[in-house]
């Protein structure tokens, strides 16, 4: 398609096939782009630099009401017999739905289910994170499932202790899982049953200090360069460039990017805390290209229907990127955040500044990176190097 359409002051509509039409919109018409995004089934085609719209009456009604026919040029004759609305033609819709699998939650008693819902609601009102609520709910469900014959308020400290002992012996549960069970029970006993501070005669072992995995700078480059898709590359660059959690990256709004100040406003990070992080200079050319090509409206990274890009999608393409990079080591998305912190230390940045950039509550959390920085390790010389081996 001729890109001269982008210099004109109207939308150019062409027919792609019997199911789709293509809309070429001047890039400066942000309000028109926002209107296009309201059309159900619409999709941005980066290669053709246009919007693909369902060839249905609802699409034309939206164009007429939101943009106005005087601002639109149709390059084809519209068929009056097209469908009224867009209906996805997916094979999945034709297949019979699989019966819902029975979960452990379904197997416990109704009073036990009600208690777990009460705990979930209480934690939600107290602004616990989704992951914490999910973990505590799972821990309580498993606890109650072991005592199906008891009413919820009959489960007491000795039952929790016996249950944990059984889990350690049979499953060798982790220290973190053990503490989650205790914490979940205490919330239920103290906040729902209003019992006095519940004492459990159960040791609280400290978690072992494990050092985070870190990629070298060369390995980071290989991982970032692996994706061919510009959006995927941008997400990985952004996570590493500012040491972001993946949840923070997908929650960034377009308005959170301040190019003039070279900062990104991270809202509602871990602990529901806001902070500002640096917008890397090296990121700007890629960011400008991304904004021009994808034209995000609300979320910086949007899914197919303008919804927030999902964490699962990021994890999926990162796994493919890691495999393509062929660096030969295990590394999660969070490894990019660990690598950012370690590389900042190696570059001479202050530990307190890194703590603030990462959004850590305690400096002790940030100090773990002191143990993995390469320059500290390099200063140690092995006595083997002083031996004359042949």
N, C-alpha and C positions, 0 to 999 in steps of 0.2 A: 504493500500500500504506500502511496506517495506520502511522505512526511510533511508535504506542504499543507495538509489538512490542519496541522498543529499551529500554523500561523494564521489560519482563518478564524473568524469570530462566530463560527457555527459548528454544530456537531454533524459529522458525516456518517450516515448509516448505510451499510452495504449488507447484502444477503450472503451468508457463508454456505448454508445448505437449507434443507427443508425444516431443520430443527433450530438453527441458530442464525442470529444476525450479528454484525460487528459494528461497534460504535467508536469512532475516532474523535476524541475530545481535545480541544486546545488545552495544553498543560496548565495554563495560567487560570483556567476556569475551575477553581477549587469547589465552588458551590455546585457546579454541574456534576463534578465527580462524586460529591457527597450524595447527590440525588440518585446517581446511577447505582450507588452501593445499596440503595433501598430496594432494588429490584431482586426478587427472589430468584436464585439460580444464576445470577451474574457471575462472571469470572474475568479477572485481568489476565491478558495474554502478553507477557513481557516480550516475547520474540516479535510479535506483530505490533506491539505498543498500542493496543486497543482493548476495548472491553467486549467480551462475548456475552450476548444477552439471549435469553430464550425467545424463539420466534413465536410468541403468543400475544394475545390481545392485551393482557395485563402489562406487558412491557411497554407497549405503545401508550396505554393510558397513563402509566407513570411518567413517561417522557413528556406527554402532553401537559399533565397537571403540574409536574415539578419544574420543567424547563421551558415549555412553551413551543408549539410547532414552528413559530417564526424563527426560532434559533436552531432548527434542525433541517438538514437536507437529506432526503431519502434518494439513494442511487438505484432504486429498484421499485417495481410495482408490488404493493402489499397485497397478499392473498387474503380476501375477506373470510375465507373458511378456515383460518388457523385456529388452534385451540384457545380457549378463554384464559386458562391459567397454566403455569408450568408444573408438570408432575415428573419427578425424577424417574428415569427409566433404569432402575437398578434391579439386577437379577435377585438381589437379596430380598426385595419386596415381594417377589413371586414365590420365594421358598417358604415353606412352613416354619414357623418359629420353633426353636428348640424349647422344650419345657424348662422352666426355671429350676436351676439346681438347688437342692436343699442345703442351706448353710447351717453352721453350728448355732447361729442366733435363732434360726427357725426351730431348733430342737430343744431349746430351754423353755421353761414355763412362761406363761403370759406375765405373771407378776415379776419374774426376773427380767423379762424383756422391757417392761415398763420402767424398772429401776435403771436399766442401762440407758434408756432414752432420757430419763431425768438427769442422769450424770452428764450425758452428751449436751443437753440443753444448758445445764449449769456452766459447763466448761465453755460453751459457745458464748454465753452472756459475759463470761469473764475474759473473753477474747484469747483463749488458748488457740494455738495454731491448729489447722486442719489435721496435720500429721500427728500431733500430740493427742488430739481427741480420738482419732482413728486407733492409735496404739493403745490408749487406755480402755477404749470400748472393747477392743479385741481381748485385752487382758482380763477384764471383768467377765466377758462372755465365757472364756475358757474356765475361769474360776467357778462360775455358777454352774457350768455344764458338768463339773466334777461333783457337784452337790445338788443334783436335780431334786432329790427328795426333801430338801430344806427350803423353807420360805426365805426370801432374800434377807430379811432382818434376823434370821437365825444363823446366818453365816458370820462367824466371829473370828477373832485373831488366831485362835488355835487351829481353825480350819485353814486359814491362809498359810500358816506355818507348815502344816501337814502337806498342803498342796504344793508349796514351793519345794519342800524336801523331795516329794515324789517326782517333780519335774526335773530337779537336779540329777537324781539317780537314774531316771529313765531317759531323759533327753539332754542332760548336761546343758541346761539353758544358760544363756550368757548373764553376766552381772547386770547388764542394762535391762534385760528382760525381767530379772528378779526384782529390780528396783521399780520397774513399771507396774508390776503386780501389786507391790506394797503401796505405791503412790495412788493407784487407781482405787484400791480398797479404802485407803484413808479418806479420799475425797467422798466416796459413798458413805462411809461410816460417820464422818465428822460433818459433812455438809448436807447430806440428804437425811440421815437418821438423827442428826444433831446430837450425837454422842459426844461426851467430853473427849479431849485430845486422846486419840487412840494410840495405845502403846503396843507395839508388836515386838516380841522377844526374838527378833530375827536380825542377824548381823547385816550391816550394809557395807559390803566390801567395796573398796574403791576400784574404779576401772583402771586397768593398766594403761600406761602412757605409750601409745603407739605413734610412731612418727608418720607424718603424711607422705604419700608418694608424690614425687615431683618430677616433672619433665624438664629436660634441658631446653635452652632457648632454640636450639636447632630442631628439637623434636616438636616444640610448640609450633614452629613455622610449618613443619610438614603436616601437622594435624589441621592447621588453619587453611593451608593451601589445598588440602585434599578435596573438599566439596567444590563442585562446578557451579552449583546454584549460588547466586549472589546473596540471597537471604540467609542461607545456611552459613556461608562464610562470614557474613556480618555478625550473626549471633555469636559464633565462636570467637571472633575478634573482640567483640564487646565484652564477653565474659572474662576473657584473659586480660584485656586492656585495663579493666577497672576492678578486677578481682570479685566479680559478681557471683552470687548464687544463681542457679538457673531460674528459680522462681522469681528472683528480682529482675532478671533480664526480660522474661516474657511479660512482666507487669509494667514495663516502661511505656508511658504514653508519649505520643509525638511531642506534646507540649512540655514534657519533662526534659527535653534536649535543649540546652542553651548553647548554641554555637558561638555566640559572641563572647560569653564568659568561659567557654571551654569546660563546662560542667554538665553533669547529669544528675537530676534530682531523683534519688531512690526513695520511694515512698512505701511505708509499711514493711520494712525488712524484718528480719528475725527479731522477735521481741517487740514487734509493732513499732519499730524505730525508723525515723527518716534520716537520711544523710545525703550529702553531696559527694560525688566522686568525679575524678578527672575524665574529661573527654579527650582522648589522645589525639594529638595532631595528625599522626599517621592514619587515623581512622577517618578523617574528614573527607578525603576523596572518595572512599568507598561509601561513606554515609550519604554524600550528595548524589552519587550514582544510584544508590539504593532508593532514596526518596523520590528521585525523578522516575525511576523505572516502576516501582511498586505503588507509589502514591498512597501510603497508609493514611487513614483518616483519623482514627482515635488511637488504637494501639500501634506502637512502633512496628511490632511484628504481628501481622494479622494472618488468620487462617483463611480458608477458601471463601467463607461467607462473612468476612470482616470481623469475625469473633477473635478473641485473644488466641495467639498461637499456643498450642498445648505443650506442656513439659514433656509428655510422652513423645511428641513429634521431634522435639529437640534431641531427646535421648536416642531416638531411632537413627536420625541422620548422623549424630555424633559417633555412634557405634560403627556405622559404615565408613565414616571419615577416618576413624582410628584404625580400622582394618586396612583401608587403602594406604594410609601413611606408613604402615608396616614398620612400626618402631619397636616391636618385639617386647612390649611390656604392658602390664595391666594398668589402665588409667581411666578413671571415671570423669564425668563432666566436672566434678568438684576438684579434680586434680588440676584443672586449669586455674582455679582460684588459689590452690596451694602453690602452684608454680609462680603465679603473680606475686604472692607475698614473699616467697623465697628470693625471687629475682630482684624485687625491690630492696630487700636487705642486702643482697650482694652488690647492688648498685649504690649502697651507702645511705639509703633513706632511714630516717629516724623510726625506731620501733613504735613510738607513740603515734606518729603520723600514719603508719601502716595499720595500727589498731583502729584508728578512726576511719580510715578508708575501707577496712573490712567490716566495720560495724560490730566489732567485738565489745562485749560488756566489760571484760576483764583483760588487763594487760597480760595476765598469765596465759590466756588462751593464745595470744599472739606470740609469746615467747617460745612456743614450740618450734617455730621456724628457725630459731637460732641454732637448733640441733641438726638442721639439714642443709644449711647454706654451704656452698662448695668452697668458698674462700677460707672458712674456718677449718674444714676438713683438710684442705690443701696445706695448711700451716703445720699439720702434724706429719712428721716423717716416720715412716715405719723403720724399725731397727733392721729389718731384712735388707733395706737398701744399703746398709753399711757392711753387710757380710759379703765376702768374696766367694760367690758361688760359681761352680764350673759344671 
